[in-house]
Amino acid sequence: MTDAFGVVALVALTPLIAIQLMGVVYKLKTGKRASMERAQIADDCDAIVDLEEVE
């Protein structure tokens, strides 16, 4: 049992690794969503907007 320090360290770090992986997945998903929103805005840039006041 004197050589089990690696296993103990792995068990201790597993929650930290899991939380970091969830952060990476979140960044990837939000980055994809933001790029899709930018693409939609770019598609709407060709619209003609009339700003005249109507009385």
Secondary structure, 3 states (H helix, E strand, C coil): CCCCHHHHHHHHHHHHHHHHHHHHHHHHHHHHHHHHHHHHHHHHCCCCCCCCCCC
